[in-house]
Amino acid sequence: MTQLGRALVIFGAIMVVFGLALTYSERLPFRFGRLPLDFRFQRDNFSFYFPLGTSILLSVIISLILMAINRR
């Protein structure tokens, strides 16, 4: 039961950090969704968006968080 409580606290802290990042994203030096490697194609009646750079960045951040949690 202790592990479940610890996991919920950590998940809640991650959600708070993510919420603050979204709230204050205008002040960050980079914009999620407008990073290099985020592809956007637009034609007359067609638009395609592929956030490759944002996906890579989020993957690295989440991997680092999970590695820090697993060390305990």
Predicted model as a PDB file, atoms N, CA, C, CB and O in Angstrom, pLDDT in the B-factor column:
MODEL        1                                                                  
ATOM      1  N   MET A   1       0.819  -1.187   0.000  1.00 73.00           N  
ATOM      2  CA  MET A   1       0.000   0.000   0.000  1.00 73.00           C  
ATOM      3  C   MET A   1       0.864   1.253   0.000  1.00 73.00           C  
ATOM      4  CB  MET A   1      -0.932  -0.003   1.196  1.00 73.00           C  
ATOM      5  O   MET A   1       0.473   2.279  -0.556  1.00 73.00           O  
ATOM      6  N   THR A   2       2.036   1.175   0.620  1.00 77.00           N  
ATOM      7  CA  THR A   2       2.942   2.318   0.667  1.00 77.00           C  
ATOM      8  C   THR A   2       3.452   2.666  -0.722  1.00 77.00           C  
ATOM      9  CB  THR A   2       4.116   2.032   1.601  1.00 77.00           C  
ATOM     10  O   THR A   2       3.596   3.842  -1.054  1.00 77.00           O  
ATOM     11  N   GLN A   3       3.727   1.651  -1.535  1.00 79.00           N  
ATOM     12  CA  GLN A   3       4.222   1.903  -2.887  1.00 79.00           C  
ATOM     13  C   GLN A   3       3.173   2.592  -3.742  1.00 79.00           C  
ATOM     14  CB  GLN A   3       4.654   0.600  -3.546  1.00 79.00           C  
ATOM     15  O   GLN A   3       3.507   3.465  -4.543  1.00 79.00           O  
ATOM     16  N   LEU A   4       1.919   2.218  -3.588  1.00 81.00           N  
ATOM     17  CA  LEU A   4       0.843   2.860  -4.338  1.00 81.00           C  
ATOM     18  C   LEU A   4       0.735   4.327  -3.949  1.00 81.00           C  
ATOM     19  CB  LEU A   4      -0.496   2.140  -4.094  1.00 81.00           C  
ATOM     20  O   LEU A   4       0.581   5.183  -4.821  1.00 81.00           O  
ATOM     21  N   GLY A   5       0.810   4.629  -2.678  1.00 83.00           N  
ATOM     22  CA  GLY A   5       0.751   6.017  -2.225  1.00 83.00           C  
ATOM     23  C   GLY A   5       1.906   6.838  -2.758  1.00 83.00           C  
ATOM     24  O   GLY A   5       1.724   7.980  -3.182  1.00 83.00           O  
ATOM     25  N   ARG A   6       3.101   6.252  -2.737  1.00 81.00           N  
ATOM     26  CA  ARG A   6       4.287   6.944  -3.253  1.00 81.00           C  
ATOM     27  C   ARG A   6       4.137   7.190  -4.758  1.00 81.00           C  
ATOM     28  CB  ARG A   6       5.573   6.119  -2.962  1.00 81.00           C  
ATOM     29  O   ARG A   6       4.482   8.265  -5.248  1.00 81.00           O  
ATOM     30  N   ALA A   7       3.629   6.203  -5.484  1.00 80.00           N  
ATOM     31  CA  ALA A   7       3.438   6.356  -6.928  1.00 80.00           C  
ATOM     32  C   ALA A   7       2.420   7.448  -7.234  1.00 80.00           C  
ATOM     33  CB  ALA A   7       2.989   5.029  -7.551  1.00 80.00           C  
ATOM     34  O   ALA A   7       2.604   8.220  -8.174  1.00 80.00           O  
ATOM     35  N   LEU A   8       1.352   7.517  -6.452  1.00 85.00           N  
ATOM     36  CA  LEU A   8       0.347   8.554  -6.667  1.00 85.00           C  
ATOM     37  C   LEU A   8       0.897   9.949  -6.367  1.00 85.00           C  
ATOM     38  CB  LEU A   8      -0.877   8.283  -5.800  1.00 85.00           C  
ATOM     39  O   LEU A   8       0.569  10.904  -7.072  1.00 85.00           O  
ATOM     40  N   VAL A   9       1.716  10.077  -5.349  1.00 86.00           N  
ATOM     41  CA  VAL A   9       2.333  11.368  -5.030  1.00 86.00           C  
ATOM     42  C   VAL A   9       3.274  11.797  -6.145  1.00 86.00           C  
ATOM     43  CB  VAL A   9       3.092  11.293  -3.693  1.00 86.00           C  
ATOM     44  O   VAL A   9       3.267  12.961  -6.547  1.00 86.00           O  
ATOM     45  N   ILE A  10       4.081  10.877  -6.645  1.00 83.00           N  
ATOM     46  CA  ILE A  10       5.010  11.205  -7.722  1.00 83.00           C  
ATOM     47  C   ILE A  10       4.243  11.566  -8.989  1.00 83.00           C  
ATOM     48  CB  ILE A  10       5.968  10.030  -7.991  1.00 83.00           C  
ATOM     49  O   ILE A  10       4.600  12.523  -9.676  1.00 83.00           O  
ATOM     50  N   PHE A  11       3.202  10.818  -9.304  1.00 83.00           N  
ATOM     51  CA  PHE A  11       2.388  11.116 -10.477  1.00 83.00           C  
ATOM     52  C   PHE A  11       1.729  12.486 -10.336  1.00 83.00           C  
ATOM     53  CB  PHE A  11       1.320  10.027 -10.684  1.00 83.00           C  
ATOM     54  O   PHE A  11       1.665  13.242 -11.304  1.00 83.00           O  
ATOM     55  N   GLY A  12       1.246  12.807  -9.152  1.00 88.00           N  
ATOM     56  CA  GLY A  12       0.659  14.114  -8.913  1.00 88.00           C  
ATOM     57  C   GLY A  12       1.666  15.242  -9.071  1.00 88.00           C  
ATOM     58  O   GLY A  12       1.341  16.298  -9.615  1.00 88.00           O  
ATOM     59  N   ALA A  13       2.889  15.022  -8.598  1.00 86.00           N  
ATOM     60  CA  ALA A  13       3.933  16.038  -8.747  1.00 86.00           C  
ATOM     61  C   ALA A  13       4.287  16.242 -10.213  1.00 86.00           C  
ATOM     62  CB  ALA A  13       5.183  15.643  -7.954  1.00 86.00           C  
ATOM     63  O   ALA A  13       4.502  17.373 -10.649  1.00 86.00           O  
ATOM     64  N   ILE A  14       4.348  15.164 -10.968  1.00 83.00           N  
ATOM     65  CA  ILE A  14       4.620  15.280 -12.403  1.00 83.00           C  
ATOM     66  C   ILE A  14       3.501  16.050 -13.092  1.00 83.00           C  
ATOM     67  CB  ILE A  14       4.782  13.884 -13.043  1.00 83.00           C  
ATOM     68  O   ILE A  14       3.769  16.878 -13.962  1.00 83.00           O  
ATOM     69  N   MET A  15       2.273  15.794 -12.723  1.00 86.00           N  
ATOM     70  CA  MET A  15       1.139  16.503 -13.318  1.00 86.00           C  
ATOM     71  C   MET A  15       1.177  17.991 -12.974  1.00 86.00           C  
ATOM     72  CB  MET A  15      -0.185  15.887 -12.842  1.00 86.00           C  
ATOM     73  O   MET A  15       0.844  18.823 -13.817  1.00 86.00           O  
ATOM     74  N   VAL A  16       1.576  18.334 -11.761  1.00 88.00           N  
ATOM     75  CA  VAL A  16       1.691  19.738 -11.369  1.00 88.00           C  
ATOM     76  C   VAL A  16       2.771  20.431 -12.197  1.00 88.00           C  
ATOM     77  CB  VAL A  16       2.008  19.858  -9.860  1.00 88.00           C  
ATOM     78  O   VAL A  16       2.565  21.540 -12.691  1.00 88.00           O  
ATOM     79  N   VAL A  17       3.912  19.781 -12.345  1.00 81.00           N  
ATOM     80  CA  VAL A  17       4.997  20.361 -13.138  1.00 81.00           C  
ATOM     81  C   VAL A  17       4.556  20.531 -14.591  1.00 81.00           C  
ATOM     82  CB  VAL A  17       6.263  19.477 -13.059  1.00 81.00           C  
ATOM     83  O   VAL A  17       4.827  21.562 -15.206  1.00 81.00           O  
ATOM     84  N   PHE A  18       3.891  19.539 -15.130  1.00 79.00           N  
ATOM     85  CA  PHE A  18       3.401  19.627 -16.504  1.00 79.00           C  
ATOM     86  C   PHE A  18       2.368  20.748 -16.650  1.00 79.00           C  
ATOM     87  CB  PHE A  18       2.791  18.285 -16.938  1.00 79.00           C  
ATOM     88  O   PHE A  18       2.390  21.484 -17.637  1.00 79.00           O  
ATOM     89  N   GLY A  19       1.477  20.881 -15.686  1.00 83.00           N  
ATOM     90  CA  GLY A  19       0.484  21.949 -15.718  1.00 83.00           C  
ATOM     91  C   GLY A  19       1.119  23.327 -15.637  1.00 83.00           C  
ATOM     92  O   GLY A  19       0.695  24.249 -16.335  1.00 83.00           O  
ATOM     93  N   LEU A  20       2.135  23.474 -14.789  1.00 81.00           N  
ATOM     94  CA  LEU A  20       2.834  24.753 -14.699  1.00 81.00           C  
ATOM     95  C   LEU A  20       3.581  25.063 -15.995  1.00 81.00           C  
ATOM     96  CB  LEU A  20       3.809  24.743 -13.516  1.00 81.00           C  
ATOM     97  O   LEU A  20       3.628  26.215 -16.426  1.00 81.00           O  
ATOM     98  N   ALA A  21       4.161  24.043 -16.612  1.00 75.00           N  
ATOM     99  CA  ALA A  21       4.857  24.251 -17.880  1.00 75.00           C  
ATOM    100  C   ALA A  21       3.887  24.711 -18.958  1.00 75.00           C  
ATOM    101  CB  ALA A  21       5.569  22.966 -18.322  1.00 75.00           C  
ATOM    102  O   ALA A  21       4.227  25.570 -19.771  1.00 75.00           O  
ATOM    103  N   LEU A  22       2.686  24.149 -18.972  1.00 75.00           N  
ATOM    104  CA  LEU A  22       1.699  24.586 -19.956  1.00 75.00           C  
ATOM    105  C   LEU A  22       1.170  25.984 -19.650  1.00 75.00           C  
ATOM    106  CB  LEU A  22       0.545  23.600 -20.011  1.00 75.00           C  
ATOM    107  O   LEU A  22       0.915  26.770 -20.562  1.00 75.00           O  
ATOM    108  N   THR A  23       1.007  26.289 -18.375  1.00 81.00           N  
ATOM    109  CA  THR A  23       0.499  27.597 -17.989  1.00 81.00           C  
ATOM    110  C   THR A  23       1.474  28.705 -18.342  1.00 81.00           C  
ATOM    111  CB  THR A  23       0.201  27.626 -16.508  1.00 81.00           C  
ATOM    112  O   THR A  23       1.077  29.754 -18.849  1.00 81.00           O  
ATOM    113  N   TYR A  24       2.748  28.471 -18.074  1.00 77.00           N  
ATOM    114  CA  TYR A  24       3.758  29.490 -18.303  1.00 77.00           C  
ATOM    115  C   TYR A  24       4.586  29.216 -19.557  1.00 77.00           C  
ATOM    116  CB  TYR A  24       4.665  29.590 -17.102  1.00 77.00           C  
ATOM    117  O   TYR A  24       5.739  29.638 -19.643  1.00 77.00           O  
ATOM    118  N   SER A  25       4.007  28.517 -20.521  1.00 71.00           N  
ATOM    119  CA  SER A  25       4.758  28.144 -21.717  1.00 71.00           C  
ATOM    120  C   SER A  25       5.133  29.348 -22.575  1.00 71.00           C  
ATOM    121  CB  SER A  25       3.955  27.167 -22.542  1.00 71.00           C  
ATOM    122  O   SER A  25       6.084  29.274 -23.354  1.00 71.00           O  
ATOM    123  N   GLU A  26       4.414  30.439 -22.447  1.00 75.00           N  
ATOM    124  CA  GLU A  26       4.748  31.638 -23.226  1.00 75.00           C  
ATOM    125  C   GLU A  26       6.082  32.227 -22.782  1.00 75.00           C  
ATOM    126  CB  GLU A  26       3.640  32.692 -23.092  1.00 75.00           C  
ATOM    127  O   GLU A  26       6.756  32.882 -23.577  1.00 75.00           O  
ATOM    128  N   ARG A  27       6.470  32.013 -21.549  1.00 73.00           N  
ATOM    129  CA  ARG A  27       7.712  32.566 -21.013  1.00 73.00           C  
ATOM    130  C   ARG A  27       8.916  31.650 -21.208  1.00 73.00           C  
ATOM    131  CB  ARG A  27       7.544  32.857 -19.551  1.00 73.00           C  
ATOM    132  O   ARG A  27      10.051  32.068 -20.982  1.00 73.00           O  
ATOM    133  N   LEU A  28       8.682  30.416 -21.623  1.00 67.00           N  
ATOM    134  CA  LEU A  28       9.787  29.484 -21.846  1.00 67.00           C  
ATOM    135  C   LEU A  28      10.561  29.890 -23.097  1.00 67.00           C  
ATOM    136  CB  LEU A  28       9.264  28.031 -21.976  1.00 67.00           C  
ATOM    137  O   LEU A  28       9.982  30.480 -24.009  1.00 67.00           O  
ATOM    138  N   PRO A  29      11.856  29.585 -23.158  1.00 66.00           N  
ATOM    139  CA  PRO A  29      12.640  29.971 -24.340  1.00 66.00           C  
ATOM    140  C   PRO A  29      12.315  29.135 -25.583  1.00 66.00           C  
ATOM    141  CB  PRO A  29      14.116  29.849 -24.031  1.00 66.00           C  
ATOM    142  O   PRO A  29      12.776  29.462 -26.677  1.00 66.00           O  
ATOM    143  N   PHE A  30      11.539  28.077 -25.435  1.00 63.00           N  
ATOM    144  CA  PHE A  30      11.133  27.265 -26.580  1.00 63.00           C  
ATOM    145  C   PHE A  30       9.642  27.001 -26.465  1.00 63.00           C  
ATOM    146  CB  PHE A  30      11.938  25.926 -26.649  1.00 63.00           C  
ATOM    147  O   PHE A  30       9.071  27.088 -25.378  1.00 63.00           O  
ATOM    148  N   ARG A  31       9.027  26.686 -27.565  1.00 66.00           N  
ATOM    149  CA  ARG A  31       7.592  26.408 -27.591  1.00 66.00           C  
ATOM    150  C   ARG A  31       7.377  24.939 -27.955  1.00 66.00           C  
ATOM    151  CB  ARG A  31       6.857  27.346 -28.602  1.00 66.00           C  
ATOM    152  O   ARG A  31       7.891  24.455 -28.963  1.00 66.00           O  
ATOM    153  N   PHE A  32       6.615  24.244 -27.123  1.00 62.00           N  
ATOM    154  CA  PHE A  32       6.255  22.881 -27.488  1.00 62.00           C  
ATOM    155  C   PHE A  32       5.392  22.947 -28.733  1.00 62.00           C  
ATOM    156  CB  PHE A  32       5.514  22.148 -26.323  1.00 62.00           C  
ATOM    157  O   PHE A  32       4.471  23.760 -28.811  1.00 62.00           O  
ATOM    158  N   GLY A  33       5.683  22.103 -29.701  1.00 64.00           N  
ATOM    159  CA  GLY A  33       4.936  22.101 -30.949  1.00 64.00           C  
ATOM    160  C   GLY A  33       5.562  22.975 -32.013  1.00 64.00           C  
ATOM    161  O   GLY A  33       5.120  22.953 -33.162  1.00 64.00           O  
ATOM    162  N   ARG A  34       6.579  23.742 -31.665  1.00 72.00           N  
ATOM    163  CA  ARG A  34       7.264  24.583 -32.640  1.00 72.00           C  
ATOM    164  C   ARG A  34       8.778  24.407 -32.542  1.00 72.00           C  
ATOM    165  CB  ARG A  34       6.887  26.055 -32.435  1.00 72.00           C  
ATOM    166  O   ARG A  34       9.539  25.336 -32.809  1.00 72.00           O  
ATOM    167  N   LEU A  35       9.193  23.236 -32.167  1.00 76.00           N  
ATOM    168  CA  LEU A  35      10.612  22.930 -32.061  1.00 76.00           C  
ATOM    169  C   LEU A  35      11.148  22.535 -33.428  1.00 76.00           C  
ATOM    170  CB  LEU A  35      10.859  21.806 -31.030  1.00 76.00           C  
ATOM    171  O   LEU A  35      10.376  22.205 -34.329  1.00 76.00           O  
ATOM    172  N   PRO A  36      12.482  22.567 -33.590  1.00 83.00           N  
ATOM    173  CA  PRO A  36      13.040  22.001 -34.818  1.00 83.00           C  
ATOM    174  C   PRO A  36      12.638  20.522 -34.925  1.00 83.00           C  
ATOM    175  CB  PRO A  36      14.597  22.156 -34.845  1.00 83.00           C  
ATOM    176  O   PRO A  36      12.485  19.850 -33.905  1.00 83.00           O  
ATOM    177  N   LEU A  37      12.476  20.045 -36.077  1.00 83.00           N  
ATOM    178  CA  LEU A  37      12.017  18.690 -36.402  1.00 83.00           C  
ATOM    179  C   LEU A  37      10.512  18.513 -36.214  1.00 83.00           C  
ATOM    180  CB  LEU A  37      12.751  17.682 -35.549  1.00 83.00           C  
ATOM    181  O   LEU A  37      10.027  17.388 -36.336  1.00 83.00           O  
ATOM    182  N   ASP A  38       9.759  19.558 -35.926  1.00 84.00           N  
ATOM    183  CA  ASP A  38       8.301  19.491 -35.940  1.00 84.00           C  
ATOM    184  C   ASP A  38       7.861  19.893 -37.348  1.00 84.00           C  
ATOM    185  CB  ASP A  38       7.652  20.430 -34.828  1.00 84.00           C  
ATOM    186  O   ASP A  38       8.023  21.043 -37.758  1.00 84.00           O  
ATOM    187  N   PHE A  39       7.309  18.940 -38.070  1.00 88.00           N  
ATOM    188  CA  PHE A  39       6.976  19.160 -39.475  1.00 88.00           C  
ATOM    189  C   PHE A  39       5.531  19.596 -39.621  1.00 88.00           C  
ATOM    190  CB  PHE A  39       7.231  17.895 -40.294  1.00 88.00           C  
ATOM    191  O   PHE A  39       4.631  19.033 -38.997  1.00 88.00           O  
ATOM    192  N   ARG A  40       5.318  20.607 -40.455  1.00 86.00           N  
ATOM    193  CA  ARG A  40       3.972  21.093 -40.745  1.00 86.00           C  
ATOM    194  C   ARG A  40       3.872  21.322 -42.249  1.00 86.00           C  
ATOM    195  CB  ARG A  40       3.649  22.409 -39.945  1.00 86.00           C  
ATOM    196  O   ARG A  40       4.631  22.101 -42.825  1.00 86.00           O  
ATOM    197  N   PHE A  41       2.933  20.637 -42.865  1.00 89.00           N  
ATOM    198  CA  PHE A  41       2.693  20.790 -44.291  1.00 89.00           C  
ATOM    199  C   PHE A  41       1.277  21.308 -44.473  1.00 89.00           C  
ATOM    200  CB  PHE A  41       2.908  19.445 -45.056  1.00 89.00           C  
ATOM    201  O   PHE A  41       0.335  20.771 -43.890  1.00 89.00           O  
ATOM    202  N   GLN A  42       1.123  22.351 -45.282  1.00 90.00           N  
ATOM    203  CA  GLN A  42      -0.203  22.903 -45.543  1.00 90.00           C  
ATOM    204  C   GLN A  42      -0.373  23.111 -47.036  1.00 90.00           C  
ATOM    205  CB  GLN A  42      -0.416  24.231 -44.778  1.00 90.00           C  
ATOM    206  O   GLN A  42       0.496  23.664 -47.711  1.00 90.00           O  
ATOM    207  N   ARG A  43      -1.484  22.668 -47.523  1.00 91.00           N  
ATOM    208  CA  ARG A  43      -1.885  22.892 -48.911  1.00 91.00           C  
ATOM    209  C   ARG A  43      -3.247  23.563 -48.880  1.00 91.00           C  
ATOM    210  CB  ARG A  43      -1.924  21.548 -49.737  1.00 91.00           C  
ATOM    211  O   ARG A  43      -3.670  24.046 -47.830  1.00 91.00           O  
ATOM    212  N   ASP A  44      -3.925  23.602 -49.984  1.00 89.00           N  
ATOM    213  CA  ASP A  44      -5.214  24.290 -50.066  1.00 89.00           C  
ATOM    214  C   ASP A  44      -6.224  23.748 -49.051  1.00 89.00           C  
ATOM    215  CB  ASP A  44      -5.782  24.164 -51.474  1.00 89.00           C  
ATOM    216  O   ASP A  44      -6.690  24.487 -48.184  1.00 89.00           O  
ATOM    217  N   ASN A  45      -6.556  22.485 -49.155  1.00 91.00           N  
ATOM    218  CA  ASN A  45      -7.553  21.881 -48.256  1.00 91.00           C  
ATOM    219  C   ASN A  45      -6.960  20.779 -47.398  1.00 91.00           C  
ATOM    220  CB  ASN A  45      -8.716  21.324 -49.059  1.00 91.00           C  
ATOM    221  O   ASN A  45      -7.675  19.885 -46.946  1.00 91.00           O  
ATOM    222  N   PHE A  46      -5.656  20.840 -47.173  1.00 93.00           N  
ATOM    223  CA  PHE A  46      -4.985  19.760 -46.457  1.00 93.00           C  
ATOM    224  C   PHE A  46      -3.906  20.344 -45.554  1.00 93.00           C  
ATOM    225  CB  PHE A  46      -4.377  18.734 -47.447  1.00 93.00           C  
ATOM    226  O   PHE A  46      -3.143  21.218 -45.964  1.00 93.00           O  
ATOM    227  N   SER A  47      -3.853  19.857 -44.338  1.00 91.00           N  
ATOM    228  CA  SER A  47      -2.754  20.223 -43.447  1.00 91.00           C  
ATOM    229  C   SER A  47      -2.329  18.973 -42.674  1.00 91.00           C  
ATOM    230  CB  SER A  47      -3.174  21.381 -42.467  1.00 91.00           C  
ATOM    231  O   SER A  47      -3.154  18.158 -42.260  1.00 91.00           O  
ATOM    232  N   PHE A  48      -1.024  18.855 -42.498  1.00 91.00           N  
ATOM    233  CA  PHE A  48      -0.456  17.698 -41.817  1.00 91.00           C  
ATOM    234  C   PHE A  48       0.587  18.210 -40.835  1.00 91.00           C  
ATOM    235  CB  PHE A  48       0.168  16.675 -42.833  1.00 91.00           C  
ATOM    236  O   PHE A  48       1.438  19.024 -41.194  1.00 91.00           O  
ATOM    237  N   TYR A  49       0.521  17.735 -39.601  1.00 89.00           N  
ATOM    238  CA  TYR A  49       1.457  18.162 -38.560  1.00 89.00           C  
ATOM    239  C   TYR A  49       2.026  16.924 -37.890  1.00 89.00           C  
ATOM    240  CB  TYR A  49       0.764  19.093 -37.514  1.00 89.00           C  
ATOM    241  O   TYR A  49       1.283  16.058 -37.428  1.00 89.00           O  
ATOM    242  N   PHE A  50       3.364  16.845 -37.841  1.00 88.00           N  
ATOM    243  CA  PHE A  50       4.036  15.711 -37.212  1.00 88.00           C  
ATOM    244  C   PHE A  50       5.068  16.247 -36.228  1.00 88.00           C  
ATOM    245  CB  PHE A  50       4.707  14.784 -38.279  1.00 88.00           C  
ATOM    246  O   PHE A  50       6.120  16.724 -36.654  1.00 88.00           O  
ATOM    247  N   PRO A  51       4.798  16.184 -34.912  1.00 86.00           N  
ATOM    248  CA  PRO A  51       5.686  16.778 -33.897  1.00 86.00           C  
ATOM    249  C   PRO A  51       6.834  15.860 -33.496  1.00 86.00           C  
ATOM    250  CB  PRO A  51       4.889  17.140 -32.666  1.00 86.00           C  
ATOM    251  O   PRO A  51       6.871  15.378 -32.363  1.00 86.00           O  
ATOM    252  N   LEU A  52       7.765  15.613 -34.400  1.00 88.00           N  
ATOM    253  CA  LEU A  52       8.873  14.707 -34.122  1.00 88.00           C  
ATOM    254  C   LEU A  52       9.809  15.273 -33.057  1.00 88.00           C  
ATOM    255  CB  LEU A  52       9.651  14.421 -35.400  1.00 88.00           C  
ATOM    256  O   LEU A  52      10.200  14.545 -32.145  1.00 88.00           O  
ATOM    257  N   GLY A  53      10.174  16.535 -33.146  1.00 85.00           N  
ATOM    258  CA  GLY A  53      11.078  17.148 -32.164  1.00 85.00           C  
ATOM    259  C   GLY A  53      10.473  17.184 -30.773  1.00 85.00           C  
ATOM    260  O   GLY A  53      11.149  16.894 -29.786  1.00 85.00           O  
ATOM    261  N   THR A  54       9.202  17.540 -30.698  1.00 81.00           N  
ATOM    262  CA  THR A  54       8.511  17.571 -29.405  1.00 81.00           C  
ATOM    263  C   THR A  54       8.410  16.170 -28.817  1.00 81.00           C  
ATOM    264  CB  THR A  54       7.107  18.185 -29.556  1.00 81.00           C  
ATOM    265  O   THR A  54       8.564  15.996 -27.608  1.00 81.00           O  
ATOM    266  N   SER A  55       8.156  15.175 -29.650  1.00 85.00           N  
ATOM    267  CA  SER A  55       8.070  13.792 -29.173  1.00 85.00           C  
ATOM    268  C   SER A  55       9.400  13.310 -28.617  1.00 85.00           C  
ATOM    269  CB  SER A  55       7.616  12.870 -30.298  1.00 85.00           C  
ATOM    270  O   SER A  55       9.440  12.637 -27.586  1.00 85.00           O  
ATOM    271  N   ILE A  56      10.488  13.652 -29.297  1.00 87.00           N  
ATOM    272  CA  ILE A  56      11.812  13.243 -28.825  1.00 87.00           C  
ATOM    273  C   ILE A  56      12.120  13.909 -27.491  1.00 87.00           C  
ATOM    274  CB  ILE A  56      12.898  13.594 -29.865  1.00 87.00           C  
ATOM    275  O   ILE A  56      12.608  13.254 -26.570  1.00 87.00           O  
ATOM    276  N   LEU A  57      11.840  15.210 -27.378  1.00 83.00           N  
ATOM    277  CA  LEU A  57      12.102  15.933 -26.132  1.00 83.00           C  
ATOM    278  C   LEU A  57      11.293  15.362 -24.974  1.00 83.00           C  
ATOM    279  CB  LEU A  57      11.785  17.418 -26.304  1.00 83.00           C  
ATOM    280  O   LEU A  57      11.841  15.142 -23.894  1.00 83.00           O  
ATOM    281  N   LEU A  58      10.016  15.121 -25.174  1.00 82.00           N  
ATOM    282  CA  LEU A  58       9.186  14.552 -24.117  1.00 82.00           C  
ATOM    283  C   LEU A  58       9.637  13.144 -23.749  1.00 82.00           C  
ATOM    284  CB  LEU A  58       7.724  14.534 -24.546  1.00 82.00           C  
ATOM    285  O   LEU A  58       9.580  12.769 -22.578  1.00 82.00           O  
ATOM    286  N   SER A  59      10.081  12.365 -24.719  1.00 89.00           N  
ATOM    287  CA  SER A  59      10.576  11.028 -24.445  1.00 89.00           C  
ATOM    288  C   SER A  59      11.817  11.072 -23.565  1.00 89.00           C  
ATOM    289  CB  SER A  59      10.880  10.300 -25.745  1.00 89.00           C  
ATOM    290  O   SER A  59      11.942  10.281 -22.630  1.00 89.00           O  
ATOM    291  N   VAL A  60      12.728  11.983 -23.851  1.00 90.00           N  
ATOM    292  CA  VAL A  60      13.943  12.112 -23.044  1.00 90.00           C  
ATOM    293  C   VAL A  60      13.602  12.550 -21.623  1.00 90.00           C  
ATOM    294  CB  VAL A  60      14.917  13.114 -23.689  1.00 90.00           C  
ATOM    295  O   VAL A  60      14.146  12.010 -20.661  1.00 90.00           O  
ATOM    296  N   ILE A  61      12.703  13.527 -21.486  1.00 83.00           N  
ATOM    297  CA  ILE A  61      12.316  14.023 -20.164  1.00 83.00           C  
ATOM    298  C   ILE A  61      11.650  12.920 -19.343  1.00 83.00           C  
ATOM    299  CB  ILE A  61      11.369  15.229 -20.298  1.00 83.00           C  
ATOM    300  O   ILE A  61      11.987  12.722 -18.176  1.00 83.00           O  
ATOM    301  N   ILE A  62      10.716  12.211 -19.945  1.00 83.00           N  
ATOM    302  CA  ILE A  62      10.015  11.142 -19.229  1.00 83.00           C  
ATOM    303  C   ILE A  62      10.982  10.011 -18.864  1.00 83.00           C  
ATOM    304  CB  ILE A  62       8.848  10.593 -20.085  1.00 83.00           C  
ATOM    305  O   ILE A  62      10.878   9.435 -17.781  1.00 83.00           O  
ATOM    306  N   SER A  63      11.922   9.691 -19.762  1.00 89.00           N  
ATOM    307  CA  SER A  63      12.909   8.645 -19.466  1.00 89.00           C  
ATOM    308  C   SER A  63      13.786   9.038 -18.283  1.00 89.00           C  
ATOM    309  CB  SER A  63      13.785   8.367 -20.700  1.00 89.00           C  
ATOM    310  O   SER A  63      14.078   8.207 -17.423  1.00 89.00           O  
ATOM    311  N   LEU A  64      14.206  10.294 -18.235  1.00 86.00           N  
ATOM    312  CA  LEU A  64      15.027  10.753 -17.123  1.00 86.00           C  
ATOM    313  C   LEU A  64      14.266  10.705 -15.797  1.00 86.00           C  
ATOM    314  CB  LEU A  64      15.519  12.168 -17.389  1.00 86.00           C  
ATOM    315  O   LEU A  64      14.822  10.320 -14.768  1.00 86.00           O  
ATOM    316  N   ILE A  65      13.003  11.095 -15.829  1.00 79.00           N  
ATOM    317  CA  ILE A  65      12.173  11.051 -14.615  1.00 79.00           C  
ATOM    318  C   ILE A  65      12.012   9.608 -14.144  1.00 79.00           C  
ATOM    319  CB  ILE A  65      10.779  11.691 -14.875  1.00 79.00           C  
ATOM    320  O   ILE A  65      12.146   9.330 -12.953  1.00 79.00           O  
ATOM    321  N   LEU A  66      11.728   8.689 -15.063  1.00 80.00           N  
ATOM    322  CA  LEU A  66      11.535   7.296 -14.682  1.00 80.00           C  
ATOM    323  C   LEU A  66      12.827   6.654 -14.200  1.00 80.00           C  
ATOM    324  CB  LEU A  66      10.974   6.511 -15.848  1.00 80.00           C  
ATOM    325  O   LEU A  66      12.798   5.810 -13.305  1.00 80.00           O  
ATOM    326  N   MET A  67      13.962   7.040 -14.779  1.00 84.00           N  
ATOM    327  CA  MET A  67      15.245   6.515 -14.290  1.00 84.00           C  
ATOM    328  C   MET A  67      15.530   7.018 -12.878  1.00 84.00           C  
ATOM    329  CB  MET A  67      16.395   6.919 -15.239  1.00 84.00           C  
ATOM    330  O   MET A  67      16.058   6.277 -12.049  1.00 84.00           O  
ATOM    331  N   ALA A  68      15.183   8.272 -12.603  1.00 80.00           N  
ATOM    332  CA  ALA A  68      15.389   8.809 -11.262  1.00 80.00           C  
ATOM    333  C   ALA A  68      14.482   8.114 -10.239  1.00 80.00           C  
ATOM    334  CB  ALA A  68      15.131  10.322 -11.254  1.00 80.00           C  
ATOM    335  O   ALA A  68      14.886   7.890  -9.098  1.00 80.00           O  
ATOM    336  N   ILE A  69      13.282   7.781 -10.645  1.00 76.00           N  
ATOM    337  CA  ILE A  69      12.346   7.106  -9.738  1.00 76.00           C  
ATOM    338  C   ILE A  69      12.799   5.663  -9.490  1.00 76.00           C  
ATOM    339  CB  ILE A  69      10.904   7.129 -10.322  1.00 76.00           C  
ATOM    340  O   ILE A  69      12.676   5.167  -8.370  1.00 76.00           O  
ATOM    341  N   ASN A  70      13.318   4.985 -10.515  1.00 78.00           N  
ATOM    342  CA  ASN A  70      13.720   3.584 -10.392  1.00 78.00           C  
ATOM    343  C   ASN A  70      14.970   3.391  -9.555  1.00 78.00           C  
ATOM    344  CB  ASN A  70      13.943   2.999 -11.751  1.00 78.00           C  
ATOM    345  O   ASN A  70      15.200   2.283  -9.070  1.00 78.00           O  
ATOM    346  N   ARG A  71      15.774   4.398  -9.363  1.00 75.00           N  
ATOM    347  CA  ARG A  71      17.009   4.257  -8.594  1.00 75.00           C  
ATOM    348  C   ARG A  71      16.746   4.007  -7.124  1.00 75.00           C  
ATOM    349  CB  ARG A  71      17.862   5.488  -8.750  1.00 75.00           C  
ATOM    350  O   ARG A  71      17.612   3.477  -6.429  1.00 75.00           O  
ATOM    351  N   ARG A  72      15.602   4.365  -6.644  1.00 63.00           N  
ATOM    352  CA  ARG A  72      15.291   4.219  -5.215  1.00 63.00           C  
ATOM    353  C   ARG A  72      15.012   2.819  -4.853  1.00 63.00           C  
ATOM    354  CB  ARG A  72      14.130   5.059  -4.829  1.00 63.00           C  
ATOM    355  O   ARG A  72      14.733   2.526  -3.690  1.00 63.00           O  
TER     356      ARG A  72                                                      
ENDMDL                                                                          
END                                                                             
